[in-house]
Amino acid sequence: MITRRHLLGAAAALAAVEPALAQGFPDKPIRLIVPSASGGPTDIPARLLSQILPRLGQPAVVENRPGAGGAIGARAVATAVPDGLTLMVGNTSVLAVIPSVSASAGYDPMKNFAPVAKISESYQILVVHPSAPWKTVKELVDDAKQNPGKFNFAHTGAGGLPHLTGELFKASTGTNLVGVPYKSGGEALTAVLGSQVHATFEGVSILLPQIREGKVRALAITSRNRTPLAEGIPTMIEAGVPDYEVSTFYGVVAPAGTPPDIVSKLNSAINEGFTTDDMRLAMLRMGSQLSLGSPEAFASFMKAQGEKWRGVAEKANIKVE
C-alpha cells in the first residue's frame, strides 16, 4: 500500500530531479519494469522498447517483477523516483482492471502514475466448440435467454479481464451465462476444446491458430471496428451487441510527478521508434496493432478504461481481496 511516507519521499525526490534534468535526460540507464514474467504478452512490447529507448543516449534494461496479478511491479514503479529513469510497461489488467476490482491493489493508476505513451491495442474473440449449435452471437444469446443459467463460459479467474469481458457480455445482452474459473487462458481454451464449457473469451494471438484449424468457432471479436488482426470475424457490435468493445492495451507509465518535458521526450522517442515497419510487423505478430498518441490522450484513455471496468465490477458485485 502506498503511504504518506512514500508520497513525501517521492516529493522530495522530485525536488532533486530538476538539476539532473538541466544536465540532460537520460544521464543513467532506464529501467523498464514489466509486472509479469518473462516471455508473456506484456514482456514483448518491453523488449521492443528496450531497443528503442537507447536512441536517447542510455541503455534500457527490462526488469520483470511478477506477482499479485501485476500489483507488485506497479507498486514498485509508483514509489520510484520520478526522474524518468524508472518506467513500467503495463496492460489493461494492471492499469485499469486490478485497481477497479481490488481494494488491496495498493496503487491508483491516475494518482500514482504519469501516463507516457500508449503503444498498442489487441482484442478478444468469443469462441465456441465447432460442434456447438450456435453459428452467430444472436443464436447463442437467444438460446441463453430461453435457458437462463444453463450455459457457461471459461475465464482466467475472478476479477481478471476475461472474467469482466464475460460479465460485460452478460450485462449487454441480458443473459445469465455462468462463469467458470481456470488457472490460465490455455486451460480455459482447453476446456472449450474438450467441450467441458460452452464458450470463452481469449486473445487474438492465442485463438487465431485454433480458429484456422477449425478447432474452435469464432462468433465475434471485441474490437469496435473490424480489424486486420482477425479478418473476416464480425465485431460484437455488428453481431447485435450495442456499444460492446473490449480492448487489451499496452502502454508506458512513469511515477507521478515525473517532469512533463521528460515525459514528452520519452513519448516522442517511443512514438517515433514504434512507427518503423519492423516494429509494426513485430506487434502484428503478437496479435496487436499500434495505437500511438500523446501522453494526454493516453491519460484520458486510461481514465475511461478504469471507470468502465469499475462499473462492470460493481454491477456484477466482483471484488478481489
Secondary structure, DSSP 8 states (H G I E B T S, - for coil): ---HHHHHHHHHHHHTHHHHHHT-S-SS-EEEEESS-TTSTTHHHHHHHHHHGGGGSS-EEEEE---GGGHHHHHHHHTS-SSSSEEEEEEHIIIIIHHHHBTTS---HHHHEEEEEEEEEEEEEEEE-TTSS-SSHHHHHHHHHHSTTS-EEEESSTTSHHHHHHHHHHHHHT---EEEE-SSHHHHHHHHHTTSSSEEEEEHHHHHHHHHTTSSEEEEE-SSS--GGGTT--BTTTTT-TT---EEEEEEEEETT--HHHHHHHHHHHHHHHTSHHHHHHHHHTT-EE----HHHHHHHHHHHHHHHHHHHHHTT--B-
